[in-house]
Amino acid sequence: MKFIEIYRNIVNPARILAKSRQKWLRQARNQRYYMRHRAEVRKKRKEYYELTGK
């Protein structure tokens, strides 16, 4: 059984690539969301400081 799995992975590495690509896409999406979130927080903080006069 183990031999067949190993053989299949050697013949078809596309599955491994797909898995890593999935992981990479998820990381990229999270990164993008995080950056947008940080930008919004920065903007809100700036507005707050301008209103309160530091």
C-alpha distance matrix in Angstrom:
0.0 3.8 5.4 5.3 6.5 8.8 10.0 10.8 12.7 14.5 15.5 16.4 17.9 20.2 18.2 18.7 22.3 22.8 21.7 24.1 26.7 26.6 27.1 30.0 31.6 31.6 33.2 35.8 36.7 37.2 39.2 41.5 42.0 42.9 45.4 47.1 47.3 48.9 51.4 52.5 52.9 55.0 57.2 57.8 58.7 61.1 62.8 63.1 64.8 67.1 68.2 68.8 70.4 67.9
3.8 0.0 3.8 5.4 5.2 6.3 8.6 9.9 10.8 12.5 14.3 15.2 16.0 18.7 16.8 16.6 20.2 21.2 19.9 21.8 24.7 24.9 25.0 27.7 29.7 29.8 31.0 33.6 34.8 35.2 37.0 39.4 40.1 40.7 43.1 45.1 45.3 46.7 49.2 50.5 50.8 52.7 55.1 55.8 56.5 58.8 60.7 61.1 62.5 64.9 66.1 66.7 68.1 65.5
5.4 3.8 0.0 3.8 5.5 5.1 6.0 8.5 9.9 10.5 12.2 13.9 15.1 18.2 17.0 16.9 20.2 21.6 20.9 22.6 25.3 26.0 26.4 28.7 30.7 31.2 32.4 34.8 36.2 36.8 38.4 40.7 41.8 42.5 44.6 46.6 47.1 48.4 50.8 52.2 52.7 54.4 56.7 57.7 58.4 60.6 62.5 63.1 64.4 66.7 68.1 68.7 70.0 67.5
5.3 5.4 3.8 0.0 3.8 5.5 5.0 6.0 8.6 9.8 10.3 11.8 13.7 16.2 14.9 15.7 18.9 19.8 19.5 21.7 24.0 24.4 25.3 27.7 29.4 30.0 31.5 33.7 34.9 35.8 37.6 39.6 40.6 41.6 43.8 45.5 46.2 47.7 49.9 51.2 51.9 53.8 55.8 56.8 57.8 59.9 61.7 62.3 63.9 66.0 67.3 68.1 69.5 67.1
6.5 5.2 5.5 3.8 0.0 3.8 5.4 5.1 6.2 8.7 9.9 10.2 11.4 13.8 12.0 12.4 15.8 16.7 16.0 18.1 20.6 20.9 21.7 24.2 25.9 26.4 27.9 30.1 31.3 32.1 33.9 36.0 36.9 37.9 40.1 41.9 42.4 43.9 46.2 47.5 48.2 50.0 52.1 53.1 54.0 56.1 57.9 58.6 60.1 62.3 63.5 64.3 65.7 63.3
8.8 6.3 5.1 5.5 3.8 0.0 3.8 5.5 5.2 6.3 8.7 9.8 10.3 13.5 12.4 12.0 15.2 16.9 16.3 17.7 20.4 21.3 21.8 23.8 26.0 26.7 27.8 30.0 31.6 32.3 33.8 36.0 37.2 38.0 39.9 42.0 42.7 43.9 46.1 47.7 48.4 49.9 52.2 53.3 54.1 56.1 58.1 58.8 60.1 62.2 63.7 64.5 65.6 63.2
10.0 8.6 6.0 5.0 5.4 3.8 0.0 3.8 5.4 5.1 6.2 8.4 10.0 13.1 12.9 13.2 16.0 17.6 17.8 19.4 21.6 22.7 23.7 25.4 27.3 28.5 29.7 31.6 33.2 34.3 35.7 37.6 39.1 40.0 41.8 43.8 44.7 46.0 48.0 49.7 50.5 52.0 54.1 55.4 56.3 58.2 60.1 61.0 62.3 64.3 65.9 66.8 67.9 65.6
10.8 9.9 8.5 6.0 5.1 5.5 3.8 0.0 3.8 5.4 5.1 5.7 8.0 10.4 9.8 10.9 13.6 14.7 15.1 17.2 19.0 19.9 21.3 23.2 24.7 25.9 27.5 29.2 30.5 31.8 33.4 35.1 36.5 37.7 39.5 41.2 42.2 43.7 45.7 47.2 48.2 49.8 51.7 53.0 54.1 55.9 57.7 58.7 60.1 62.1 63.5 64.6 65.8 63.6
12.7 10.8 9.9 8.6 6.2 5.2 5.4 3.8 0.0 3.8 5.5 5.0 5.3 8.3 7.8 7.8 10.6 12.3 12.5 14.0 16.2 17.4 18.3 20.1 21.9 23.1 24.4 26.2 27.8 29.0 30.3 32.2 33.7 34.7 36.5 38.4 39.4 40.7 42.7 44.3 45.2 46.7 48.8 50.1 51.0 52.9 54.8 55.7 57.1 59.0 60.6 61.6 62.7 60.4
14.5 12.5 10.5 9.8 8.7 6.3 5.1 5.4 3.8 0.0 3.8 5.6 6.0 9.5 10.3 10.1 12.1 14.4 15.1 16.0 17.9 19.8 20.7 21.9 23.9 25.5 26.5 28.0 29.9 31.3 32.2 34.1 35.9 36.8 38.3 40.3 41.6 42.7 44.5 46.4 47.4 48.6 50.7 52.2 53.1 54.7 56.8 57.8 59.0 60.9 62.7 63.7 64.6 62.3
15.5 14.3 12.2 10.3 9.9 8.7 6.2 5.1 5.5 3.8 0.0 3.8 6.3 8.8 10.2 11.2 12.7 14.4 15.9 17.2 18.5 20.2 21.8 22.9 24.5 26.3 27.7 28.8 30.5 32.2 33.3 34.9 36.7 38.0 39.4 41.1 42.5 43.9 45.5 47.3 48.5 49.8 51.6 53.2 54.3 55.9 57.8 59.0 60.3 62.0 63.7 64.9 65.9 63.7
16.4 15.2 13.9 11.8 10.2 9.8 8.4 5.7 5.0 5.6 3.8 0.0 3.8 5.3 6.6 8.3 9.6 10.8 12.5 14.2 15.1 16.7 18.5 19.7 21.0 22.8 24.4 25.5 27.0 28.9 30.1 31.5 33.2 34.7 36.1 37.7 39.1 40.6 42.2 43.8 45.2 46.6 48.3 49.8 51.1 52.6 54.4 55.6 57.1 58.7 60.3 61.6 62.7 60.6
17.9 16.0 15.1 13.7 11.4 10.3 10.0 8.0 5.3 6.0 6.3 3.8 0.0 3.8 5.3 5.3 6.4 8.7 10.0 10.9 12.3 14.3 15.6 16.6 18.3 20.2 21.4 22.5 24.4 26.0 27.0 28.6 30.5 31.7 33.0 34.9 36.3 37.5 39.2 41.0 42.2 43.5 45.3 47.0 48.0 49.5 51.5 52.7 54.0 55.7 57.4 58.6 59.5 57.4
20.2 18.7 18.2 16.2 13.8 13.5 13.1 10.4 8.3 9.5 8.8 5.3 3.8 0.0 3.8 5.4 4.9 6.0 8.5 9.8 10.1 12.0 14.1 14.8 15.9 18.1 19.7 20.4 22.0 24.0 25.2 26.3 28.2 29.8 31.0 32.6 34.2 35.6 37.1 38.7 40.2 41.5 43.2 44.8 46.1 47.6 49.3 50.7 52.1 53.7 55.3 56.7 57.7 55.7
18.2 16.8 17.0 14.9 12.0 12.4 12.9 9.8 7.8 10.3 10.2 6.6 5.3 3.8 0.0 3.8 5.4 5.0 6.2 8.7 9.7 10.4 12.4 14.1 15.1 16.6 18.5 19.8 21.0 22.7 24.3 25.7 27.0 28.6 30.3 31.8 33.0 34.6 36.3 37.8 39.0 40.6 42.4 43.7 45.0 46.7 48.4 49.5 51.1 52.8 54.3 55.5 56.7 54.7
18.7 16.6 16.9 15.7 12.4 12.0 13.2 10.9 7.8 10.1 11.2 8.3 5.3 5.4 3.8 0.0 3.8 5.4 5.1 6.3 8.5 9.8 10.7 12.3 14.2 15.5 16.7 18.4 20.0 21.3 22.6 24.4 26.0 27.0 28.7 30.6 31.7 33.0 34.9 36.6 37.6 39.0 41.0 42.4 43.4 45.1 47.0 48.1 49.4 51.3 52.9 53.9 55.0 52.8
22.3 20.2 20.2 18.9 15.8 15.2 16.0 13.6 10.6 12.1 12.7 9.6 6.4 4.9 5.4 3.8 0.0 3.8 5.4 5.2 5.9 8.4 9.8 10.3 12.0 14.1 15.2 16.1 18.0 19.8 20.7 22.2 24.1 25.4 26.7 28.5 30.0 31.2 32.8 34.6 35.9 37.1 39.0 40.6 41.7 43.2 45.1 46.4 47.7 49.3 51.1 52.3 53.2 51.1
22.8 21.2 21.6 19.8 16.7 16.9 17.6 14.7 12.3 14.4 14.4 10.8 8.7 6.0 5.0 5.4 3.8 0.0 3.8 5.5 5.0 6.0 8.6 9.7 10.3 12.2 14.1 15.1 16.2 18.2 19.7 20.9 22.4 24.1 25.6 27.0 28.4 30.1 31.6 33.1 34.5 36.0 37.6 39.1 40.5 42.1 43.7 45.0 46.5 48.1 49.6 51.0 52.1 50.2
21.7 19.9 20.9 19.5 16.0 16.3 17.8 15.1 12.5 15.1 15.9 12.5 10.0 8.5 6.2 5.1 5.4 3.8 0.0 3.8 5.4 5.1 6.3 8.7 9.9 10.7 12.5 14.4 15.5 16.7 18.5 20.2 21.3 22.6 24.6 26.2 27.1 28.7 30.6 32.0 33.1 34.8 36.6 37.9 39.0 40.9 42.6 43.6 45.1 47.0 48.4 49.5 50.8 48.7
24.1 21.8 22.6 21.7 18.1 17.7 19.4 17.2 14.0 16.0 17.2 14.2 10.9 9.8 8.7 6.3 5.2 5.5 3.8 0.0 3.8 5.3 4.9 6.1 8.6 9.8 10.5 12.2 14.2 15.3 16.3 18.3 20.0 20.9 22.5 24.5 25.6 26.8 28.7 30.5 31.4 32.8 34.8 36.3 37.2 38.9 40.8 41.9 43.2 45.1 46.7 47.8 48.8 46.6
26.7 24.7 25.3 24.0 20.6 20.4 21.6 19.0 16.2 17.9 18.5 15.1 12.3 10.1 9.7 8.5 5.9 5.0 5.4 3.8 0.0 3.8 5.3 4.9 6.1 8.5 9.8 10.4 12.1 14.1 15.1 16.4 18.3 19.7 21.0 22.6 24.2 25.6 27.0 28.8 30.2 31.5 33.2 34.8 36.0 37.5 39.3 40.6 42.0 43.6 45.3 46.6 47.6 45.6
26.6 24.9 26.0 24.4 20.9 21.3 22.7 19.9 17.4 19.8 20.2 16.7 14.3 12.0 10.4 9.8 8.4 6.0 5.1 5.3 3.8 0.0 3.8 5.5 5.2 6.2 8.7 9.9 10.6 12.3 14.2 15.5 16.6 18.3 20.1 21.4 22.6 24.4 26.1 27.4 28.7 30.4 32.0 33.3 34.7 36.4 38.0 39.1 40.8 42.5 43.9 45.2 46.4 44.6
27.1 25.0 26.4 25.3 21.7 21.8 23.7 21.3 18.3 20.7 21.8 18.5 15.6 14.1 12.4 10.7 9.8 8.6 6.3 4.9 5.3 3.8 0.0 3.8 5.5 5.2 6.3 8.7 10.0 10.7 12.3 14.4 15.5 16.4 18.4 20.3 21.1 22.5 24.5 26.0 26.9 28.6 30.5 31.8 32.8 34.7 36.5 37.4 38.9 40.8 42.3 43.3 44.5 42.4
30.0 27.7 28.7 27.7 24.2 23.8 25.4 23.2 20.1 21.9 22.9 19.7 16.6 14.8 14.1 12.3 10.3 9.7 8.7 6.1 4.9 5.5 3.8 0.0 3.8 5.4 5.1 6.2 8.6 9.9 10.4 12.3 14.3 15.2 16.5 18.5 19.9 21.0 22.7 24.6 25.7 26.9 28.8 30.5 31.5 33.0 34.9 36.1 37.4 39.1 40.9 42.0 43.0 40.9
31.6 29.7 30.7 29.4 25.9 26.0 27.3 24.7 21.9 23.9 24.5 21.0 18.3 15.9 15.1 14.2 12.0 10.3 9.9 8.6 6.1 5.2 5.5 3.8 0.0 3.8 5.4 5.1 6.1 8.6 9.8 10.6 12.3 14.1 15.4 16.7 18.3 20.0 21.3 22.9 24.4 25.8 27.3 28.9 30.3 31.8 33.4 34.8 36.4 37.9 39.4 40.9 42.0 40.2
31.6 29.8 31.2 30.0 26.4 26.7 28.5 25.9 23.1 25.5 26.3 22.8 20.2 18.1 16.6 15.5 14.1 12.2 10.7 9.8 8.5 6.2 5.2 5.4 3.8 0.0 3.8 5.5 5.1 6.2 8.5 10.0 10.6 12.2 14.3 15.6 16.4 18.3 20.2 21.3 22.5 24.3 26.0 27.2 28.5 30.4 31.9 33.0 34.7 36.4 37.7 39.0 40.3 38.4
33.2 31.0 32.4 31.5 27.9 27.8 29.7 27.5 24.4 26.5 27.7 24.4 21.4 19.7 18.5 16.7 15.2 14.1 12.5 10.5 9.8 8.7 6.3 5.1 5.4 3.8 0.0 3.8 5.5 5.1 6.0 8.6 9.9 10.4 12.2 14.3 15.2 16.3 18.4 20.1 20.9 22.3 24.4 25.8 26.7 28.5 30.4 31.4 32.7 34.6 36.2 37.3 38.3 36.2
35.8 33.6 34.8 33.7 30.1 30.0 31.6 29.2 26.2 28.0 28.8 25.5 22.5 20.4 19.8 18.4 16.1 15.1 14.4 12.2 10.4 9.9 8.7 6.2 5.1 5.5 3.8 0.0 3.8 5.5 5.0 6.2 8.6 9.8 10.6 12.4 14.2 15.3 16.7 18.6 20.0 21.1 22.8 24.6 25.8 27.1 29.0 30.4 31.7 33.3 35.0 36.4 37.3 35.4
36.7 34.8 36.2 34.9 31.3 31.6 33.2 30.5 27.8 29.9 30.5 27.0 24.4 22.0 21.0 20.0 18.0 16.2 15.5 14.2 12.1 10.6 10.0 8.6 6.1 5.1 5.5 3.8 0.0 3.8 5.4 5.2 6.2 8.6 10.0 10.8 12.3 14.3 15.6 16.9 18.5 20.1 21.5 22.9 24.5 26.1 27.5 28.9 30.6 32.0 33.4 35.0 36.2 34.6
37.2 35.2 36.8 35.8 32.1 32.3 34.3 31.8 29.0 31.3 32.2 28.9 26.0 24.0 22.7 21.3 19.8 18.2 16.7 15.3 14.1 12.3 10.7 9.9 8.6 6.2 5.1 5.5 3.8 0.0 3.8 5.5 5.1 6.1 8.6 10.0 10.4 12.2 14.3 15.4 16.4 18.3 20.1 21.1 22.4 24.3 25.9 26.9 28.5 30.4 31.7 32.9 34.2 32.3
39.2 37.0 38.4 37.6 33.9 33.8 35.7 33.4 30.3 32.2 33.3 30.1 27.0 25.2 24.3 22.6 20.7 19.7 18.5 16.3 15.1 14.2 12.3 10.4 9.8 8.5 6.0 5.0 5.4 3.8 0.0 3.8 5.5 5.1 6.2 8.7 9.8 10.5 12.4 14.4 15.3 16.5 18.5 20.1 21.0 22.6 24.6 25.7 27.0 28.7 30.5 31.6 32.6 30.6
41.5 39.4 40.7 39.6 36.0 36.0 37.6 35.1 32.2 34.1 34.9 31.5 28.6 26.3 25.7 24.4 22.2 20.9 20.2 18.3 16.4 15.5 14.4 12.3 10.6 10.0 8.6 6.2 5.2 5.5 3.8 0.0 3.8 5.4 5.2 6.3 8.6 10.0 10.8 12.6 14.4 15.5 16.8 18.7 20.2 21.4 23.0 24.6 26.1 27.4 29.1 30.6 31.6 30.0
42.0 40.1 41.8 40.6 36.9 37.2 39.1 36.5 33.7 35.9 36.7 33.2 30.5 28.2 27.0 26.0 24.1 22.4 21.3 20.0 18.3 16.6 15.5 14.3 12.3 10.6 9.9 8.6 6.2 5.1 5.5 3.8 0.0 3.8 5.5 5.2 6.1 8.7 10.0 10.8 12.4 14.3 15.6 16.7 18.4 20.1 21.4 22.7 24.5 26.0 27.3 28.8 30.2 28.6
42.9 40.7 42.5 41.6 37.9 38.0 40.0 37.7 34.7 36.8 38.0 34.7 31.7 29.8 28.6 27.0 25.4 24.1 22.6 20.9 19.7 18.3 16.4 15.2 14.1 12.2 10.4 9.8 8.6 6.1 5.1 5.4 3.8 0.0 3.8 5.5 5.0 6.2 8.6 10.0 10.5 12.2 14.3 15.4 16.4 18.3 20.1 21.0 22.5 24.4 25.9 27.0 28.2 26.3
45.4 43.1 44.6 43.8 40.1 39.9 41.8 39.5 36.5 38.3 39.4 36.1 33.0 31.0 30.3 28.7 26.7 25.6 24.6 22.5 21.0 20.1 18.4 16.5 15.4 14.3 12.2 10.6 10.0 8.6 6.2 5.2 5.5 3.8 0.0 3.8 5.4 5.1 6.2 8.7 9.9 10.5 12.4 14.4 15.4 16.5 18.6 20.0 21.2 22.7 24.5 25.9 26.7 24.9
47.1 45.1 46.6 45.5 41.9 42.0 43.8 41.2 38.4 40.3 41.1 37.7 34.9 32.6 31.8 30.6 28.5 27.0 26.2 24.5 22.6 21.4 20.3 18.5 16.7 15.6 14.3 12.4 10.8 10.0 8.7 6.3 5.2 5.5 3.8 0.0 3.8 5.5 5.1 6.3 8.7 9.9 10.7 12.5 14.3 15.4 16.8 18.5 20.2 21.3 22.8 24.6 25.7 24.4
47.3 45.3 47.1 46.2 42.4 42.7 44.7 42.2 39.4 41.6 42.5 39.1 36.3 34.2 33.0 31.7 30.0 28.4 27.1 25.6 24.2 22.6 21.1 19.9 18.3 16.4 15.2 14.2 12.3 10.4 9.8 8.6 6.1 5.0 5.4 3.8 0.0 3.8 5.4 5.2 6.3 8.7 10.0 10.7 12.4 14.3 15.6 16.6 18.5 20.2 21.3 22.7 24.1 22.7
48.9 46.7 48.4 47.7 43.9 43.9 46.0 43.7 40.7 42.7 43.9 40.6 37.5 35.6 34.6 33.0 31.2 30.1 28.7 26.8 25.6 24.4 22.5 21.0 20.0 18.3 16.3 15.3 14.3 12.2 10.5 10.0 8.7 6.2 5.1 5.5 3.8 0.0 3.8 5.5 5.1 6.1 8.6 9.9 10.5 12.2 14.3 15.3 16.5 18.4 20.0 21.1 22.1 20.2
51.4 49.2 50.8 49.9 46.2 46.1 48.0 45.7 42.7 44.5 45.5 42.2 39.2 37.1 36.3 34.9 32.8 31.6 30.6 28.7 27.0 26.1 24.5 22.7 21.3 20.2 18.4 16.7 15.6 14.3 12.4 10.8 10.0 8.6 6.2 5.1 5.4 3.8 0.0 3.8 5.4 5.1 6.2 8.7 9.9 10.6 12.4 14.3 15.5 16.6 18.5 20.2 20.9 19.5
52.5 50.5 52.2 51.2 47.5 47.7 49.7 47.2 44.3 46.4 47.3 43.8 41.0 38.7 37.8 36.6 34.6 33.1 32.0 30.5 28.8 27.4 26.0 24.6 22.9 21.3 20.1 18.6 16.9 15.4 14.4 12.6 10.8 10.0 8.7 6.3 5.2 5.5 3.8 0.0 3.8 5.4 5.1 6.2 8.6 9.9 10.7 12.3 14.3 15.4 16.6 18.4 19.8 18.8
52.9 50.8 52.7 51.9 48.2 48.4 50.5 48.2 45.2 47.4 48.5 45.2 42.2 40.2 39.0 37.6 35.9 34.5 33.1 31.4 30.2 28.7 26.9 25.7 24.4 22.5 20.9 20.0 18.5 16.4 15.3 14.4 12.4 10.5 9.9 8.7 6.3 5.1 5.4 3.8 0.0 3.8 5.4 5.2 6.1 8.6 9.9 10.5 12.3 14.3 15.4 16.5 17.9 16.5
55.0 52.7 54.4 53.8 50.0 49.9 52.0 49.8 46.7 48.6 49.8 46.6 43.5 41.5 40.6 39.0 37.1 36.0 34.8 32.8 31.5 30.4 28.6 26.9 25.8 24.3 22.3 21.1 20.1 18.3 16.5 15.5 14.3 12.2 10.5 9.9 8.7 6.1 5.1 5.4 3.8 0.0 3.8 5.5 5.2 6.2 8.7 9.9 10.6 12.3 14.3 15.5 16.1 14.6
57.2 55.1 56.7 55.8 52.1 52.2 54.1 51.7 48.8 50.7 51.6 48.3 45.3 43.2 42.4 41.0 39.0 37.6 36.6 34.8 33.2 32.0 30.5 28.8 27.3 26.0 24.4 22.8 21.5 20.1 18.5 16.8 15.6 14.3 12.4 10.7 10.0 8.6 6.2 5.1 5.4 3.8 0.0 3.8 5.5 5.1 6.3 8.6 10.0 10.6 12.4 14.4 15.2 14.5
57.8 55.8 57.7 56.8 53.1 53.3 55.4 53.0 50.1 52.2 53.2 49.8 47.0 44.8 43.7 42.4 40.6 39.1 37.9 36.3 34.8 33.3 31.8 30.5 28.9 27.2 25.8 24.6 22.9 21.1 20.1 18.7 16.7 15.4 14.4 12.5 10.7 9.9 8.7 6.2 5.2 5.5 3.8 0.0 3.8 5.4 5.1 6.1 8.7 9.9 10.6 12.3 14.0 13.4
58.7 56.5 58.4 57.8 54.0 54.1 56.3 54.1 51.0 53.1 54.3 51.1 48.0 46.1 45.0 43.4 41.7 40.5 39.0 37.2 36.0 34.7 32.8 31.5 30.3 28.5 26.7 25.8 24.5 22.4 21.0 20.2 18.4 16.4 15.4 14.3 12.4 10.5 9.9 8.6 6.1 5.2 5.5 3.8 0.0 3.8 5.4 5.0 6.2 8.6 9.9 10.6 11.9 10.4
61.1 58.8 60.6 59.9 56.1 56.1 58.2 55.9 52.9 54.7 55.9 52.6 49.5 47.6 46.7 45.1 43.2 42.1 40.9 38.9 37.5 36.4 34.7 33.0 31.8 30.4 28.5 27.1 26.1 24.3 22.6 21.4 20.1 18.3 16.5 15.4 14.3 12.2 10.6 9.9 8.6 6.2 5.1 5.4 3.8 0.0 3.8 5.4 5.2 6.2 8.7 10.1 10.3 9.5
62.8 60.7 62.5 61.7 57.9 58.1 60.1 57.7 54.8 56.8 57.8 54.4 51.5 49.3 48.4 47.0 45.1 43.7 42.6 40.8 39.3 38.0 36.5 34.9 33.4 31.9 30.4 29.0 27.5 25.9 24.6 23.0 21.4 20.1 18.6 16.8 15.6 14.3 12.4 10.7 9.9 8.7 6.3 5.1 5.4 3.8 0.0 3.8 5.5 5.1 6.2 8.7 9.8 10.2
63.1 61.1 63.1 62.3 58.6 58.8 61.0 58.7 55.7 57.8 59.0 55.6 52.7 50.7 49.5 48.1 46.4 45.0 43.6 41.9 40.6 39.1 37.4 36.1 34.8 33.0 31.4 30.4 28.9 26.9 25.7 24.6 22.7 21.0 20.0 18.5 16.6 15.3 14.3 12.3 10.5 9.9 8.6 6.1 5.0 5.4 3.8 0.0 3.8 5.5 5.2 6.2 8.3 8.3
64.8 62.5 64.4 63.9 60.1 60.1 62.3 60.1 57.1 59.0 60.3 57.1 54.0 52.1 51.1 49.4 47.7 46.5 45.1 43.2 42.0 40.8 38.9 37.4 36.4 34.7 32.7 31.7 30.6 28.5 27.0 26.1 24.5 22.5 21.2 20.2 18.5 16.5 15.5 14.3 12.3 10.6 10.0 8.7 6.2 5.2 5.5 3.8 0.0 3.8 5.4 5.2 5.7 4.9
67.1 64.9 66.7 66.0 62.3 62.2 64.3 62.1 59.0 60.9 62.0 58.7 55.7 53.7 52.8 51.3 49.3 48.1 47.0 45.1 43.6 42.5 40.8 39.1 37.9 36.4 34.6 33.3 32.0 30.4 28.7 27.4 26.0 24.4 22.7 21.3 20.2 18.4 16.6 15.4 14.3 12.3 10.6 9.9 8.6 6.2 5.1 5.5 3.8 0.0 3.8 5.6 5.1 6.6
68.2 66.1 68.1 67.3 63.5 63.7 65.9 63.5 60.6 62.7 63.7 60.3 57.4 55.3 54.3 52.9 51.1 49.6 48.4 46.7 45.3 43.9 42.3 40.9 39.4 37.7 36.2 35.0 33.4 31.7 30.5 29.1 27.3 25.9 24.5 22.8 21.3 20.0 18.5 16.6 15.4 14.3 12.4 10.6 9.9 8.7 6.2 5.2 5.4 3.8 0.0 3.8 5.5 7.9
68.8 66.7 68.7 68.1 64.3 64.5 66.8 64.6 61.6 63.7 64.9 61.6 58.6 56.7 55.5 53.9 52.3 51.0 49.5 47.8 46.6 45.2 43.3 42.0 40.9 39.0 37.3 36.4 35.0 32.9 31.6 30.6 28.8 27.0 25.9 24.6 22.7 21.1 20.2 18.4 16.5 15.5 14.4 12.3 10.6 10.1 8.7 6.2 5.2 5.6 3.8 0.0 3.8 5.5
70.4 68.1 70.0 69.5 65.7 65.6 67.9 65.8 62.7 64.6 65.9 62.7 59.5 57.7 56.7 55.0 53.2 52.1 50.8 48.8 47.6 46.4 44.5 43.0 42.0 40.3 38.3 37.3 36.2 34.2 32.6 31.6 30.2 28.2 26.7 25.7 24.1 22.1 20.9 19.8 17.9 16.1 15.2 14.0 11.9 10.3 9.8 8.3 5.7 5.1 5.5 3.8 0.0 3.8
67.9 65.5 67.5 67.1 63.3 63.2 65.6 63.6 60.4 62.3 63.7 60.6 57.4 55.7 54.7 52.8 51.1 50.2 48.7 46.6 45.6 44.6 42.4 40.9 40.2 38.4 36.2 35.4 34.6 32.3 30.6 30.0 28.6 26.3 24.9 24.4 22.7 20.2 19.5 18.8 16.5 14.6 14.5 13.4 10.4 9.5 10.2 8.3 4.9 6.6 7.9 5.5 3.8 0.0
